[in-house]
Amino acid sequence: MSVLQFPVIDTKATGENIARLRQKCGLSVRDLQSYFGFEAPQAIYQWQHGQSLPSVDNLFALSELLGVPMNEILVSTNHITHIASFERQAEACRSGVIWGMVPWAQGAWQNFKIA
């Protein structure tokens, strides 16, 4: 059976990376709290301990503040997923099963104009 490497964010390693990059820039947790306009520093601590990840907007702002691309903040690990499950999902999409359940969606994309 074929396998596909599917990237997964390692929240603990990403949190450690956020802390390392923050310290490298000479910023405190309170500095980040102020930058993001958070009332309390808990969100920053949760990021650093791998308990949560920044939203995409906050990740983008963090990358700008730290002077690194977003993908240099995130640390991935590879998770092996069997490709057969993807093949079954793709077949369901091609078969019209999904579109058959949502009749209003059929051809809806044709109503959109490209600017």
N, CA, C and O atoms as a GROMACS GRO file, in nm:
protein
  460
    1MET      N    1   0.085  -0.118   0.000
    1MET     CA    2   0.000   0.000   0.000
    1MET      C    3   0.089   0.124   0.000
    1MET      O    4   0.188   0.129   0.072
    2SER      N    5   0.054   0.221  -0.079
    2SER     CA    6   0.129   0.346  -0.086
    2SER      C    7   0.101   0.431   0.037
    2SER      O    8  -0.008   0.427   0.093
    3VAL      N    9   0.202   0.507   0.076
    3VAL     CA   10   0.183   0.600   0.188
    3VAL      C   11   0.220   0.739   0.142
    3VAL      O   12   0.303   0.758   0.053
    4LEU      N   13   0.158   0.836   0.204
    4LEU     CA   14   0.182   0.976   0.174
    4LEU      C   15   0.227   1.044   0.302
    4LEU      O   16   0.162   1.030   0.406
    5GLN      N   17   0.337   1.117   0.295
    5GLN     CA   18   0.384   1.192   0.411
    5GLN      C   19   0.299   1.318   0.422
    5GLN      O   20   0.299   1.401   0.332
    6PHE      N   21   0.230   1.331   0.531
    6PHE     CA   22   0.143   1.446   0.555
    6PHE      C   23   0.204   1.529   0.667
    6PHE      O   24   0.219   1.478   0.778
    7PRO      N   25   0.239   1.656   0.642
    7PRO     CA   26   0.302   1.737   0.746
    7PRO      C   27   0.204   1.773   0.857
    7PRO      O   28   0.089   1.809   0.833
    8VAL      N   29   0.254   1.762   0.979
    8VAL     CA   30   0.176   1.796   1.098
    8VAL      C   31   0.261   1.891   1.182
    8VAL      O   32   0.382   1.870   1.196
    9ILE      N   33   0.200   1.994   1.236
    9ILE     CA   34   0.273   2.089   1.319
    9ILE      C   35   0.300   2.028   1.456
    9ILE      O   36   0.208   1.980   1.522
   10ASP      N   37   0.425   2.029   1.496
   10ASP     CA   38   0.465   1.984   1.629
   10ASP      C   39   0.448   2.104   1.722
   10ASP      O   40   0.532   2.194   1.724
   11THR      N   41   0.340   2.104   1.799
   11THR     CA   42   0.307   2.222   1.881
   11THR      C   43   0.411   2.248   1.990
   11THR      O   44   0.442   2.363   2.019
   12LYS      N   45   0.464   2.142   2.049
   12LYS     CA   46   0.564   2.160   2.155
   12LYS      C   47   0.692   2.221   2.098
   12LYS      O   48   0.745   2.318   2.152
   13ALA      N   49   0.743   2.165   1.989
   13ALA     CA   50   0.865   2.217   1.926
   13ALA      C   51   0.843   2.357   1.870
   13ALA      O   52   0.933   2.440   1.874
   14THR      N   53   0.723   2.383   1.819
   14THR     CA   54   0.692   2.518   1.768
   14THR      C   55   0.692   2.618   1.883
   14THR      O   56   0.744   2.728   1.869
   15GLY      N   57   0.634   2.579   1.997
   15GLY     CA   58   0.634   2.666   2.114
   15GLY      C   59   0.774   2.698   2.162
   15GLY      O   60   0.806   2.812   2.194
   16GLU      N   61   0.858   2.595   2.166
   16GLU     CA   62   0.998   2.616   2.204
   16GLU      C   63   1.068   2.709   2.106
   16GLU      O   64   1.152   2.790   2.145
   17ASN      N   65   1.033   2.696   1.978
   17ASN     CA   66   1.091   2.782   1.875
   17ASN      C   67   1.045   2.927   1.891
   17ASN      O   68   1.125   3.019   1.874
   18ILE      N   69   0.919   2.946   1.924
   18ILE     CA   70   0.868   3.082   1.949
   18ILE      C   71   0.944   3.146   2.064
   18ILE      O   72   0.985   3.261   2.055
   19ALA      N   73   0.962   3.071   2.172
   19ALA     CA   74   1.035   3.123   2.288
   19ALA      C   75   1.180   3.157   2.251
   19ALA      O   76   1.232   3.262   2.290
   20ARG      N   77   1.243   3.068   2.174
   20ARG     CA   78   1.382   3.091   2.134
   20ARG      C   79   1.395   3.215   2.046
   20ARG      O   80   1.484   3.298   2.068
   21LEU      N   81   1.307   3.228   1.948
   21LEU     CA   82   1.312   3.343   1.858
   21LEU      C   83   1.281   3.474   1.933
   21LEU      O   84   1.343   3.578   1.908
   22ARG      N   85   1.186   3.467   2.025
   22ARG     CA   86   1.151   3.584   2.106
   22ARG      C   87   1.272   3.630   2.186
   22ARG      O   88   1.306   3.749   2.187
   23GLN      N   89   1.339   3.536   2.252
   23GLN     CA   90   1.455   3.568   2.333
   23GLN      C   91   1.570   3.620   2.246
   23GLN      O   92   1.641   3.712   2.285
   24LYS      N   93   1.587   3.561   2.130
   24LYS     CA   94   1.692   3.603   2.037
   24LYS      C   95   1.674   3.750   1.997
   24LYS      O   96   1.772   3.822   1.975
   25CYS      N   97   1.548   3.792   1.987
   25CYS     CA   98   1.518   3.932   1.952
   25CYS      C   99   1.520   4.024   2.074
   25CYS      O  100   1.498   4.144   2.061
   26GLY      N  101   1.545   3.967   2.192
   26GLY     CA  102   1.549   4.048   2.313
   26GLY      C  103   1.412   4.094   2.361
   26GLY      O  104   1.400   4.197   2.427
   27LEU      N  105   1.309   4.017   2.326
   27LEU     CA  106   1.173   4.053   2.364
   27LEU      C  107   1.126   3.969   2.482
   27LEU      O  108   1.162   3.852   2.494
   28SER      N  109   1.047   4.029   2.568
   28SER     CA  110   0.988   3.956   2.681
   28SER      C  111   0.848   3.909   2.642
   28SER      O  112   0.793   3.951   2.541
   29VAL      N  113   0.793   3.821   2.725
   29VAL     CA  114   0.654   3.778   2.705
   29VAL      C  115   0.562   3.899   2.713
   29VAL      O  116   0.466   3.910   2.637
   30ARG      N  117   0.592   3.989   2.806
   30ARG     CA  118   0.510   4.111   2.821
   30ARG      C  119   0.519   4.199   2.696
   30ARG      O  120   0.422   4.266   2.659
   31ASP      N  121   0.636   4.199   2.630
   31ASP     CA  122   0.649   4.274   2.504
   31ASP      C  123   0.554   4.218   2.399
   31ASP      O  124   0.486   4.294   2.330
   32LEU      N  125   0.548   4.086   2.387
   32LEU     CA  126   0.457   4.024   2.291
   32LEU      C  127   0.312   4.049   2.330
   32LEU      O  128   0.227   4.075   2.245
   33GLN      N  129   0.283   4.041   2.459
   33GLN     CA  130   0.148   4.068   2.508
   33GLN      C  131   0.105   4.208   2.465
   33GLN      O  132  -0.007   4.227   2.415
   34SER      N  133   0.191   4.303   2.484
   34SER     CA  134   0.162   4.442   2.447
   34SER      C  135   0.147   4.456   2.296
   34SER      O  136   0.055   4.523   2.248
   35TYR      N  137   0.236   4.393   2.220
   35TYR     CA  138   0.234   4.400   2.074
   35TYR      C  139   0.101   4.349   2.018
   35TYR      O  140   0.044   4.409   1.927
   36PHE      N  141   0.053   4.237   2.075
   36PHE     CA  142  -0.072   4.178   2.027
   36PHE      C  143  -0.196   4.242   2.089
   36PHE      O  144  -0.308   4.217   2.045
   37GLY      N  145  -0.176   4.323   2.192
   37GLY     CA  146  -0.289   4.388   2.256
   37GLY      C  147  -0.368   4.295   2.346
   37GLY      O  148  -0.486   4.318   2.370
   38PHE      N  149  -0.303   4.189   2.395
   38PHE     CA  150  -0.370   4.095   2.484
   38PHE      C  151  -0.378   4.156   2.624
   38PHE      O  152  -0.285   4.224   2.668
   39GLU      N  153  -0.488   4.130   2.694
   39GLU     CA  154  -0.504   4.180   2.831
   39GLU      C  155  -0.414   4.107   2.928
   39GLU      O  156  -0.372   4.163   3.030
   40ALA      N  157  -0.385   3.980   2.898
   40ALA     CA  158  -0.302   3.898   2.986
   40ALA      C  159  -0.203   3.818   2.899
   40ALA      O  160  -0.227   3.800   2.780
   41PRO      N  161  -0.094   3.772   2.958
   41PRO     CA  162   0.008   3.701   2.880
   41PRO      C  163  -0.018   3.552   2.858
   41PRO      O  164   0.064   3.484   2.797
   42GLN      N  165  -0.131   3.500   2.906
   42GLN     CA  166  -0.155   3.356   2.900
   42GLN      C  167  -0.145   3.299   2.759
   42GLN      O  168  -0.090   3.190   2.741
   43ALA      N  169  -0.195   3.370   2.658
   43ALA     CA  170  -0.190   3.318   2.521
   43ALA      C  171  -0.046   3.296   2.477
   43ALA      O  172  -0.015   3.196   2.412
   44ILE      N  173   0.043   3.388   2.512
   44ILE     CA  174   0.184   3.376   2.475
   44ILE      C  175   0.244   3.254   2.545
   44ILE      O  176   0.317   3.176   2.483
   45TYR      N  177   0.214   3.238   2.673
   45TYR     CA  178   0.265   3.122   2.747
   45TYR      C  179   0.211   2.992   2.689
   45TYR      O  180   0.283   2.892   2.681
   46GLN      N  181   0.084   2.991   2.649
   46GLN     CA  182   0.025   2.871   2.589
   46GLN      C  183   0.095   2.836   2.458
   46GLN      O  184   0.120   2.719   2.430
   47TRP      N  185   0.128   2.938   2.377
   47TRP     CA  186   0.204   2.913   2.254
   47TRP      C  187   0.339   2.850   2.288
   47TRP      O  188   0.378   2.748   2.231
   48GLN      N  189   0.408   2.912   2.382
   48GLN     CA  190   0.544   2.868   2.416
   48GLN      C  191   0.548   2.730   2.480
   48GLN      O  192   0.649   2.660   2.468
   49HIS      N  193   0.442   2.688   2.546
   49HIS     CA  194   0.438   2.556   2.609
   49HIS      C  195   0.373   2.451   2.518
   49HIS      O  196   0.354   2.337   2.559
   50GLY      N  197   0.340   2.490   2.396
   50GLY     CA  198   0.282   2.396   2.301
   50GLY      C  199   0.140   2.358   2.330
   50GLY      O  200   0.092   2.255   2.282
   51GLN      N  201   0.070   2.439   2.410
   51GLN     CA  202  -0.069   2.410   2.444
   51GLN      C  203  -0.166   2.462   2.338
   51GLN      O  204  -0.279   2.414   2.327
   52SER      N  205  -0.121   2.558   2.260
   52SER     CA  206  -0.200   2.611   2.150
   52SER      C  207  -0.105   2.675   2.049
   52SER      O  208   0.014   2.693   2.076
   53LEU      N  209  -0.160   2.709   1.934
   53LEU     CA  210  -0.083   2.776   1.830
   53LEU      C  211  -0.144   2.913   1.803
   53LEU      O  212  -0.264   2.932   1.823
   54PRO      N  213  -0.063   3.008   1.758
   54PRO     CA  214  -0.120   3.138   1.721
   54PRO      C  215  -0.216   3.122   1.603
   54PRO      O  216  -0.198   3.032   1.520
   55SER      N  217  -0.316   3.208   1.596
   55SER     CA  218  -0.402   3.209   1.478
   55SER      C  219  -0.316   3.247   1.359
   55SER      O  220  -0.203   3.292   1.376
   56VAL      N  221  -0.367   3.230   1.240
   56VAL     CA  222  -0.291   3.266   1.120
   56VAL      C  223  -0.256   3.414   1.122
   56VAL      O  224  -0.143   3.451   1.088
   57ASP      N  225  -0.350   3.500   1.160
   57ASP     CA  226  -0.323   3.643   1.168
   57ASP      C  227  -0.212   3.672   1.268
   57ASP      O  228  -0.121   3.750   1.240
   58ASN      N  229  -0.220   3.610   1.385
   58ASN     CA  230  -0.118   3.632   1.488
   58ASN      C  231   0.016   3.571   1.447
   58ASN      O  232   0.122   3.627   1.479
   59LEU      N  233   0.013   3.459   1.377
   59LEU     CA  234   0.137   3.399   1.328
   59LEU      C  235   0.205   3.491   1.228
   59LEU      O  236   0.326   3.508   1.230
   60PHE      N  237   0.125   3.551   1.140
   60PHE     CA  238   0.179   3.644   1.042
   60PHE      C  239   0.241   3.766   1.112
   60PHE      O  240   0.352   3.807   1.079
   61ALA      N  241   0.169   3.822   1.209
   61ALA     CA  242   0.220   3.937   1.284
   61ALA      C  243   0.346   3.900   1.362
   61ALA      O  244   0.441   3.978   1.369
   62LEU      N  245   0.347   3.780   1.420
   62LEU     CA  246   0.464   3.733   1.495
   62LEU      C  247   0.584   3.719   1.402
   62LEU      O  248   0.696   3.753   1.440
   63SER      N  249   0.562   3.669   1.282
   63SER     CA  250   0.672   3.654   1.187
   63SER      C  251   0.730   3.789   1.148
   63SER      O  252   0.851   3.803   1.132
   64GLU      N  253   0.645   3.887   1.134
   64GLU     CA  254   0.692   4.023   1.102
   64GLU      C  255   0.771   4.080   1.219
   64GLU      O  256   0.878   4.139   1.200
   65LEU      N  257   0.720   4.062   1.340
   65LEU     CA  258   0.787   4.114   1.459
   65LEU      C  259   0.924   4.049   1.479
   65LEU      O  260   1.021   4.116   1.513
   66LEU      N  261   0.931   3.918   1.458
   66LEU     CA  262   1.054   3.845   1.480
   66LEU      C  263   1.148   3.849   1.360
   66LEU      O  264   1.264   3.808   1.369
   67GLY      N  265   1.099   3.899   1.248
   67GLY     CA  266   1.182   3.912   1.128
   67GLY      C  267   1.215   3.780   1.060
   67GLY      O  268   1.321   3.765   1.001
   68VAL      N  269   1.122   3.685   1.070
   68VAL     CA  270   1.142   3.554   1.005
   68VAL      C  271   1.013   3.516   0.932
   68VAL      O  272   0.905   3.560   0.972
   69PRO      N  273   1.024   3.435   0.827
   69PRO     CA  274   0.902   3.386   0.760
   69PRO      C  275   0.822   3.296   0.854
   69PRO      O  276   0.877   3.236   0.946
   70MET      N  277   0.692   3.286   0.830
   70MET     CA  278   0.606   3.203   0.914
   70MET      C  279   0.654   3.059   0.921
   70MET      O  280   0.646   2.997   1.026
   71ASN      N  281   0.702   3.005   0.809
   71ASN     CA  282   0.745   2.865   0.810
   71ASN      C  283   0.872   2.843   0.891
   71ASN      O  284   0.908   2.728   0.918
   72GLU      N  285   0.941   2.949   0.930
   72GLU     CA  286   1.056   2.934   1.019
   72GLU      C  287   1.014   2.935   1.166
   72GLU      O  288   1.094   2.902   1.254
   73ILE      N  289   0.891   2.973   1.192
   73ILE     CA  290   0.837   2.967   1.329
   73ILE      C  291   0.780   2.828   1.355
   73ILE      O  292   0.800   2.770   1.461
   74LEU      N  293   0.708   2.777   1.258
   74LEU     CA  294   0.644   2.646   1.272
   74LEU      C  295   0.744   2.533   1.256
   74LEU      O  296   0.833   2.539   1.171
   75VAL      N  297   0.729   2.432   1.338
   75VAL     CA  298   0.813   2.312   1.330
   75VAL      C  299   0.720   2.198   1.295
   75VAL      O  300   0.620   2.174   1.364
   76SER      N  301   0.753   2.126   1.188
   76SER     CA  302   0.665   2.016   1.148
   76SER      C  303   0.726   1.882   1.182
   76SER      O  304   0.847   1.867   1.200
   77THR      N  305   0.638   1.787   1.190
   77THR     CA  306   0.677   1.648   1.206
   77THR      C  307   0.600   1.574   1.099
   77THR      O  308   0.493   1.620   1.058
   78ASN      N  309   0.648   1.463   1.054
   78ASN     CA  310   0.577   1.389   0.951
   78ASN      C  311   0.491   1.282   1.012
   78ASN      O  312   0.533   1.208   1.101
   79HIS      N  313   0.369   1.275   0.964
   79HIS     CA  314   0.272   1.176   1.009
   79HIS      C  315   0.239   1.091   0.887
   79HIS      O  316   0.202   1.145   0.783
   80ILE      N  317   0.251   0.961   0.898
   80ILE     CA  318   0.226   0.874   0.783
   80ILE      C  319   0.077   0.845   0.773
   80ILE      O  320   0.014   0.797   0.867
   81THR      N  321   0.021   0.876   0.657
   81THR     CA  322  -0.119   0.851   0.630
   81THR      C  323  -0.128   0.761   0.507
   81THR      O  324  -0.058   0.785   0.409
   82HIS      N  325  -0.212   0.660   0.511
   82HIS     CA  326  -0.226   0.571   0.396
   82HIS      C  327  -0.297   0.644   0.283
   82HIS      O  328  -0.401   0.707   0.304
   83ILE      N  329  -0.240   0.636   0.165
   83ILE     CA  330  -0.293   0.707   0.050
   83ILE      C  331  -0.429   0.652   0.008
   83ILE      O  332  -0.506   0.723  -0.057
   84ALA      N  333  -0.458   0.529   0.041
   84ALA     CA  334  -0.586   0.469   0.001
   84ALA      C  335  -0.703   0.552   0.052
   84ALA      O  336  -0.804   0.563  -0.017
   85SER      N  337  -0.692   0.608   0.172
   85SER     CA  338  -0.803   0.688   0.224
   85SER      C  339  -0.823   0.814   0.140
   85SER      O  340  -0.936   0.859   0.121
   86PHE      N  341  -0.712   0.870   0.090
   86PHE     CA  342  -0.724   0.986   0.002
   86PHE      C  343  -0.786   0.947  -0.131
   86PHE      O  344  -0.864   1.023  -0.188
   87GLU      N  345  -0.751   0.829  -0.180
   87GLU     CA  346  -0.807   0.782  -0.306
   87GLU      C  347  -0.958   0.763  -0.293
   87GLU      O  348  -1.032   0.796  -0.385
   88ARG      N  349  -1.006   0.710  -0.178
   88ARG     CA  350  -1.150   0.693  -0.156
   88ARG      C  351  -1.220   0.829  -0.152
   88ARG      O  352  -1.328   0.845  -0.208
   89GLN      N  353  -1.158   0.928  -0.086
   89GLN     CA  354  -1.218   1.060  -0.079
   89GLN      C  355  -1.224   1.124  -0.217
   89GLN      O  356  -1.324   1.185  -0.253
   90ALA      N  357  -1.117   1.110  -0.294
   90ALA     CA  358  -1.114   1.166  -0.428
   90ALA      C  359  -1.220   1.101  -0.515
   90ALA      O  360  -1.287   1.170  -0.593
   91GLU      N  361  -1.238   0.969  -0.503
   91GLU     CA  362  -1.340   0.900  -0.580
   91GLU      C  363  -1.479   0.950  -0.544
   91GLU      O  364  -1.563   0.968  -0.632
   92ALA      N  365  -1.505   0.974  -0.416
   92ALA     CA  366  -1.635   1.026  -0.373
   92ALA      C  367  -1.660   1.163  -0.435
   92ALA      O  368  -1.772   1.193  -0.475
   93CYS      N  369  -1.557   1.245  -0.443
   93CYS     CA  370  -1.572   1.378  -0.503
   93CYS      C  371  -1.602   1.367  -0.652
   93CYS      O  372  -1.688   1.437  -0.704
   94ARG      N  373  -1.530   1.277  -0.720
   94ARG     CA  374  -1.550   1.260  -0.865
   94ARG      C  375  -1.686   1.200  -0.896
   94ARG      O  376  -1.744   1.226  -1.001
   95SER      N  377  -1.739   1.119  -0.803
   95SER     CA  378  -1.864   1.047  -0.830
   95SER      C  379  -1.986   1.138  -0.823
   95SER      O  380  -2.094   1.100  -0.869
   96GLY      N  381  -1.970   1.256  -0.766
   96GLY     CA  382  -2.084   1.345  -0.753
   96GLY      C  383  -2.164   1.323  -0.627
   96GLY      O  384  -2.265   1.389  -0.605
   97VAL      N  385  -2.119   1.229  -0.543
   97VAL     CA  386  -2.190   1.201  -0.418
   97VAL      C  387  -2.203   1.327  -0.335
   97VAL      O  388  -2.310   1.358  -0.283
   98ILE      N  389  -2.094   1.400  -0.323
   98ILE     CA  390  -2.096   1.521  -0.242
   98ILE      C  391  -2.185   1.626  -0.306
   98ILE      O  392  -2.267   1.688  -0.238
   99TRP      N  393  -2.170   1.647  -0.438
   99TRP     CA  394  -2.251   1.749  -0.505
   99TRP      C  395  -2.398   1.709  -0.507
   99TRP      O  396  -2.485   1.796  -0.506
  100GLY      N  397  -2.426   1.580  -0.510
  100GLY     CA  398  -2.564   1.535  -0.508
  100GLY      C  399  -2.634   1.569  -0.378
  100GLY      O  400  -2.756   1.587  -0.375
  101MET      N  401  -2.558   1.579  -0.270
  101MET     CA  402  -2.616   1.612  -0.141
  101MET      C  403  -2.640   1.762  -0.128
  101MET      O  404  -2.718   1.805  -0.043
  102VAL      N  405  -2.576   1.842  -0.212
  102VAL     CA  406  -2.589   1.987  -0.204
  102VAL      C  407  -2.626   2.038  -0.344
  102VAL      O  408  -2.541   2.091  -0.415
  103PRO      N  409  -2.753   2.023  -0.382
  103PRO     CA  410  -2.791   2.057  -0.519
  103PRO      C  411  -2.767   2.203  -0.555
  103PRO      O  412  -2.736   2.233  -0.670
  104TRP      N  413  -2.781   2.294  -0.460
  104TRP     CA  414  -2.761   2.436  -0.492
  104TRP      C  415  -2.616   2.466  -0.526
  104TRP      O  416  -2.588   2.568  -0.589
  105ALA      N  417  -2.522   2.378  -0.485
  105ALA     CA  418  -2.380   2.403  -0.511
  105ALA      C  419  -2.340   2.364  -0.652
  105ALA      O  420  -2.236   2.408  -0.701
  106GLN      N  421  -2.420   2.279  -0.718
  106GLN     CA  422  -2.384   2.236  -0.852
  106GLN      C  423  -2.383   2.356  -0.946
  106GLN      O  424  -2.484   2.424  -0.962
  107GLY      N  425  -2.270   2.379  -1.006
  107GLY     CA  426  -2.258   2.488  -1.101
  107GLY      C  427  -2.253   2.625  -1.040
  107GLY      O  428  -2.247   2.725  -1.112
  108ALA      N  429  -2.256   2.635  -0.907
  108ALA     CA  430  -2.254   2.766  -0.841
  108ALA      C  431  -2.127   2.842  -0.876
  108ALA      O  432  -2.130   2.965  -0.886
  109TRP      N  433  -2.018   2.772  -0.894
  109TRP     CA  434  -1.892   2.837  -0.926
  109TRP      C  435  -1.900   2.912  -1.057
  109TRP      O  436  -1.822   3.006  -1.078
  110GLN      N  437  -1.992   2.874  -1.146
  110GLN     CA  438  -2.004   2.942  -1.275
  110GLN      C  439  -2.059   3.083  -1.260
  110GLN      O  440  -2.044   3.164  -1.351
  111ASN      N  441  -2.122   3.113  -1.148
  111ASN     CA  442  -2.177   3.247  -1.125
  111ASN      C  443  -2.072   3.348  -1.082
  111ASN      O  444  -2.099   3.468  -1.079
  112PHE      N  445  -1.953   3.300  -1.048
  112PHE     CA  446  -1.846   3.390  -1.003
  112PHE      C  447  -1.768   3.441  -1.123
  112PHE      O  448  -1.737   3.367  -1.216
  113LYS      N  449  -1.739   3.571  -1.118
  113LYS     CA  450  -1.660   3.632  -1.226
  113LYS      C  451  -1.518   3.652  -1.178
  113LYS      O  452  -1.494   3.688  -1.062
  114ILE      N  453  -1.425   3.628  -1.266
  114ILE     CA  454  -1.285   3.648  -1.234
  114ILE      C  455  -1.249   3.792  -1.266
  114ILE      O  456  -1.273   3.842  -1.376
  115ALA      N  457  -1.191   3.859  -1.166
  115ALA     CA  458  -1.155   4.000  -1.183
  115ALA      C  459  -1.027   4.014  -1.261
  115ALA      O  460  -0.982   4.126  -1.286
   0.00000   0.00000   0.00000
